[in-house]
Every structure is written in structure tokens, then in C-alpha cells.
Amino acid sequence: MSDKHSPIIIVGGGAWGLSTALHLNASGHTNVTVFERAQTIPSPYSAAYDLNKIVRPEYEDPFYTDLALIQEAIEGWKTPLFGPYFHQTGYLVTTTGAAPPKATRHLHEALATIQHHPVFKSKITPLAGRDQFRDFAWQFTGPLSGFSGYFNRLAGYAHSSDALHGAWLHLASVGVKFILGESAGKATEVLYETLPSSSHLRVVGIRTADGKVHQAKTTIVAMGAHAASLVPSLGKFAMARCWSVAHVQLTKSECDLLRGIPTTNVRDLGFFFEPDPETRLFKLCPLGAGFTNNQQGLSLPPSERLPAPQDFIPAEDERKLRRLLQEVFPWMANRPFVDQKLCWFADTIDSNFCIDFVPDTHKSLIILSGDSGHGFKMMPIVGKWVTELLAKGKQDEERWQWRTVDTRGEDWAKAVSWRIGSTRELKDLISEKKRLESARL
Ligand SMILES: Cc1cc2nc3c(=O)[nH]c(=O)nc-3n(C[C@H](O)[C@H](O)[C@H](O)COP(=O)(O)OP(=O)(O)OC[C@H]3O[C@@H](n4cnc5c(N)ncnc54)[C@H](O)[C@@H]3O)c2cc1C
């Protein structure tokens, strides 16, 4: 539906915005401009501003396993552009002996989608007990109490910040334009016009924080957790939610010791990766229902990431991570956490993405949102779905269509099968942090 020379604006140079620029450029679109509020890419506001993200194929919904991963995403990670950032370390998934039934059920349901699949059959090893886990990770010296799960040798992780940086450099070299920074690159408004001879609206571009107007035939909003600040109606069904991220600073020999360990997900506690050889940081994330920041009817990330209050993790998450370390690496369990932060993503009630035209905009405004905390692995292929959407002029995949439901005001995250616990509000976490700090004084 769009001619390949007409101007296209992508707002957001995160995982999905850059992927979209890559695929539009590869399919011959010559007039693509990416607006990014950060001064450089990777942006500290991106959910992918991180050392690593899990790249795994198992999902309870085989749609994502089959369509996205087996056929394309993992293959995309093996191409020259993405390959330097992909590490196929294998993926250990387990629950502890103390896991709630929900965590065990989720593990078995996700495993069922790949266990008998022809592509994975010979690549999955069920595991029970400490000795069997140590066959795959001899470095796990902790008790591994009641560990039961499997090893998937096809999966691993990607270095997410480096992947964003690599994609940016490539795109700049092939002529995609970038407008960066809090003034020139930050979109503050989507601009509409009324179509002649009707009352219908059409989006004609954006205004940026410096007051400039940028015209486009198609505007694509790929702002992750921040998107509802530009398109508030999205916030009814895709809300900003955050999880904690923490690191332990290792010495050279500790880092060398853990090189090559599988990406490991203990479904009732949290997950971790092999350490980053450059910074020697060992990253951990607790698993939970996440935290929201509801204000005036919308959950959005606080507008500034740095400095505090976001550079901490809640006490309940710290406890989970310390338990995880006691189970796996007791020698690390009391080490200080460094580089702690809350990382924001756009969440939907059923964890399905939204990749669609915004209704009543005459197919001039596209939203890429609802990554639901599992969208980074799709970076090599998200843009392909967007070019297909543009070419077809409609979203045929029901899971990814714009929704008219309003899911605000309910704590539905605790019902999501792969999350344990309940949602809390950022303001309560900040008060709790202040209380704990003053109790320590
Ligand atoms: C703690 C955590 C762990 C995760 N783990 C995994 C995992 O293991 N595997 C996995 O696949 N996924 C994981 N994810 C999810 C993954 O990070 C996201 O799915 C992915 O980053 C979504 O990409 P995006 O482009 O939609 O958003 P983002 O990557 O967040 O990018 C949005 C971009 O928009 C920019 N922006 C915002 N506002 C404006 C504005 N007004 N103007 C211009 N630019 C703007 C931001 O600076 C940012 O660069 C995790 C997420 C979190 C938070």
C-alpha cells in the first residue's frame, strides 16, 4: 500500500524499531528516519539496554514456537549481522523442590511444545537431581535442592545492548537516517489532519521536543513501555511494567570459571547467564509478576531513567536472587549487587504482541507494542512482520491485532502462567526502600 520512496518515520530505536528499519531498508524502502530520544544507541530507556536476553524457543502457545522461532528467529540470530551477539550456550530450565505448582506446571507445558517436535527431539535432555544438572554445568556447586527440569541445547542468549549498537551502525551505513537526542529525537506528539471531504483522521507525522514538525506518510511507534505516552489509547491494553535486574562484579578468574555455563532459568526464583567477558558482570533477574507505575489512568515508566529512584531493586527481589545464588553458587550469595535497575516493558494480558495499524488513522499510524517481556529474541524478524503489514494493509494474525478491551485496574499479571506472585506499585516500592534505608541508619 505504500510506495517505497514515501517518507516513513519510526519512533524508537530499540529492539523492534531497529528491526523494522532493517527490514524496510532490505525491502527497498528508501526514505526511513528513526527518531530516538537517547543521544546514542543503545538507549538507556530501552528494555534491551542490557548485557543479555534469553533466546529460547519454548512457549506454551506453539504459534510462537513454530512460526517465529523454529522457522526464523533463531536462524536470524545466526546471520552475519546478528551472529556476533548470539551465544548458543544451551538453556537449563528447572524448578526447585520448593516451587509452587504453578511454576512446575508452566515448565512442563512449555517443554511439551518442543519435547516431541522433530527439530528439538534430539536436543532436549530431561534432568532430575543434582548430579544430572552438574553433567551440564559442573560449576554449579550449590545444593540444587529438588532441581527438576531439562536442558535444551538449541537455545542460549544474545548480548542485547551490543545487538542494538551493531544494528544501528549497519543501518547508518546503508543510508537510514537517525535523529537522536532529548531535543531533536524525542517525539512529543503525533500529528493528525482531517481528510478532505470526510471527518476521518490521518496521521501526518510527529512533533519533536525541539518543536520541529516531521512529515511522513507512515508513522511507526516503537517506543516499548513508553508508547502510551504518545498514543494514550494503547495504554488501555498494553501497560508499562518493570522487572528487576542486578549484577555481581566478578574477578577475572571468577569470570573465567563461569564462562560457557548454560543460560539457566530457575522458574520459581530467577534466571542468569554466563558472565560478560568485557565487564566481568554476572547478570541475574528475579522472576515475578513485576511492578507498575499507575498515574492518571495509565501505567508508564517514570519519564527519566537516571538518576534514582529507578536504580534499585525491591527487597523481595533481592531475597529471591540471594536464594537463587545459595542454591547454585553459594560462594557468590553474599556478594554486593551492583548496577541494579528496574527495566520497563509493555505488557498485555495474554502476553501477545500488538503489531497493527491504529484504528481510524487511515492506515497511517502503526503501533509495535505489547512485547510482554519476551520480545527481544524476535529482533531479527519483527521488522519482517511490519513490512508484511504495510504491504497487505491489514493485520491477519488475530493475536497481534489492536484491541478494544480495557484491562486497566486489574492485577492480571499474577494469572499469567509464567509469572509467580502479585504486582506492586513503584511508589510503594520506593516508600519501602526509604523505610529500609532509615531503619539501617
Ligand atoms: C528485565 C527484562 C528482561 C527481559 N528479558 C528478556 C529475555 O530474556 N528475552 C526476550 O526475548 N526479551 C526479554 N525482555 C523483553 C525485551 O527487552 C523487549 O521485548 C524488547 O526490548 C522490546 O523492544 P521494543 O523496541 O518494543 O522496546 P525498547 O527496546 O524498550 O525500545 C523502545 C525505544 O523507544 C525509545 N523512546 C521512548 N520514548 C521515546 C520518544 N518519546 N521519542 C523517541 N524515542 C523514544 C527508547 O529510548 C527506546 O530506545 C526483557 C525485558 C525486561 C525489562
Ligand as a Chemical Component Dictionary entry (heavy atoms), coordinates in Angstrom:
data_LIG
# 
_chem_comp.id                   LIG 
_chem_comp.type                 NON-POLYMER 
_chem_comp.pdbx_formal_charge   0 
_chem_comp.three_letter_code    LIG 
# 
loop_
_chem_comp_atom.comp_id 
_chem_comp_atom.atom_id 
_chem_comp_atom.alt_atom_id 
_chem_comp_atom.type_symbol 
_chem_comp_atom.charge 
_chem_comp_atom.model_Cartn_x 
_chem_comp_atom.model_Cartn_y 
_chem_comp_atom.model_Cartn_z 
_chem_comp_atom.pdbx_ordinal 
LIG C1  C1  C 0 14.178 -7.259  32.855 1  
LIG C2  C2  C 0 13.786 -7.655  31.460 2  
LIG C3  C3  C 0 14.206 -8.897  30.999 3  
LIG C4  C4  C 0 13.872 -9.283  29.700 4  
LIG N1  N1  N 0 14.320 -10.496 29.260 5  
LIG C5  C5  C 0 14.050 -10.882 28.002 6  
LIG C6  C6  C 0 14.537 -12.131 27.543 7  
LIG O1  O1  O 0 15.239 -12.843 28.262 8  
LIG N2  N2  N 0 14.261 -12.476 26.253 9  
LIG C7  C7  C 0 13.497 -11.691 25.440 10 
LIG O2  O2  O 0 13.251 -12.073 24.298 11 
LIG N3  N3  N 0 13.006 -10.491 25.857 12 
LIG C8  C8  C 0 13.274 -10.081 27.111 13 
LIG N4  N4  N 0 12.807 -8.877  27.561 14 
LIG C9  C9  C 0 11.948 -8.060  26.683 15 
LIG C10 C10 C 0 12.732 -7.238  25.659 16 
LIG O3  O3  O 0 13.716 -6.449  26.259 17 
LIG C11 C11 C 0 11.717 -6.374  24.912 18 
LIG O4  O4  O 0 10.739 -7.255  24.393 19 
LIG C12 C12 C 0 12.279 -5.560  23.784 20 
LIG O5  O5  O 0 13.329 -4.730  24.210 21 
LIG C13 C13 C 0 11.139 -4.714  23.178 22 
LIG O6  O6  O 0 11.645 -3.897  22.155 23 
LIG P1  P1  P 0 10.928 -2.501  21.802 24 
LIG O7  O7  O 0 11.663 -1.960  20.645 25 
LIG O8  O8  O 0 9.460  -2.694  21.726 26 
LIG O9  O9  O 0 11.168 -1.578  23.081 27 
LIG P2  P2  P 0 12.535 -0.987  23.626 28 
LIG O10 O10 O 0 13.667 -1.908  23.311 29 
LIG O11 O11 O 0 12.292 -0.652  25.049 30 
LIG O12 O12 O 0 12.770 0.343   22.780 31 
LIG C14 C14 C 0 11.962 1.481   22.899 32 
LIG C15 C15 C 0 12.787 2.664   22.425 33 
LIG O13 O13 O 0 11.964 3.811   22.322 34 
LIG C16 C16 C 0 12.724 4.943   22.736 35 
LIG N5  N5  N 0 11.813 6.019   23.102 36 
LIG C17 C17 C 0 10.990 6.054   24.167 37 
LIG N6  N6  N 0 10.276 7.193   24.150 38 
LIG C18 C18 C 0 10.646 7.892   23.047 39 
LIG C19 C19 C 0 10.234 9.126   22.476 40 
LIG N7  N7  N 0 9.292  9.903   23.049 41 
LIG N8  N8  N 0 10.810 9.527   21.323 42 
LIG C20 C20 C 0 11.782 8.772   20.725 43 
LIG N9  N9  N 0 12.207 7.589   21.235 44 
LIG C21 C21 C 0 11.626 7.137   22.376 45 
LIG C22 C22 C 0 13.542 4.400   23.902 46 
LIG O14 O14 O 0 14.654 5.228   24.219 47 
LIG C23 C23 C 0 13.934 3.024   23.369 48 
LIG O15 O15 O 0 15.161 3.061   22.666 49 
LIG C24 C24 C 0 13.091 -8.442  28.860 50 
LIG C25 C25 C 0 12.657 -7.205  29.346 51 
LIG C26 C26 C 0 12.996 -6.813  30.634 52 
LIG C27 C27 C 0 12.506 -5.483  31.104 53 
# 
loop_
_chem_comp_bond.comp_id 
_chem_comp_bond.atom_id_1 
_chem_comp_bond.atom_id_2 
_chem_comp_bond.value_order 
_chem_comp_bond.pdbx_ordinal 
LIG C1  C2  SING 1  
LIG C2  C3  SING 2  
LIG C2  C26 DOUB 3  
LIG C3  C4  DOUB 4  
LIG C4  N1  SING 5  
LIG C4  C24 SING 6  
LIG N1  C5  DOUB 7  
LIG C5  C6  SING 8  
LIG C5  C8  SING 9  
LIG C6  O1  DOUB 10 
LIG C6  N2  SING 11 
LIG N2  C7  SING 12 
LIG C7  O2  DOUB 13 
LIG C7  N3  SING 14 
LIG N3  C8  DOUB 15 
LIG C8  N4  SING 16 
LIG N4  C9  SING 17 
LIG N4  C24 SING 18 
LIG C9  C10 SING 19 
LIG C10 O3  SING 20 
LIG C10 C11 SING 21 
LIG C11 O4  SING 22 
LIG C11 C12 SING 23 
LIG C12 O5  SING 24 
LIG C12 C13 SING 25 
LIG C13 O6  SING 26 
LIG O6  P1  SING 27 
LIG P1  O7  DOUB 28 
LIG P1  O8  SING 29 
LIG P1  O9  SING 30 
LIG O9  P2  SING 31 
LIG P2  O10 DOUB 32 
LIG P2  O11 SING 33 
LIG P2  O12 SING 34 
LIG O12 C14 SING 35 
LIG C14 C15 SING 36 
LIG C15 O13 SING 37 
LIG C15 C23 SING 38 
LIG O13 C16 SING 39 
LIG C16 N5  SING 40 
LIG C16 C22 SING 41 
LIG N5  C17 SING 42 
LIG N5  C21 SING 43 
LIG C17 N6  DOUB 44 
LIG N6  C18 SING 45 
LIG C18 C19 SING 46 
LIG C18 C21 DOUB 47 
LIG C19 N7  SING 48 
LIG C19 N8  DOUB 49 
LIG N8  C20 SING 50 
LIG C20 N9  DOUB 51 
LIG N9  C21 SING 52 
LIG C22 O14 SING 53 
LIG C22 C23 SING 54 
LIG C23 O15 SING 55 
LIG C24 C25 DOUB 56 
LIG C25 C26 SING 57 
LIG C26 C27 SING 58 
# 
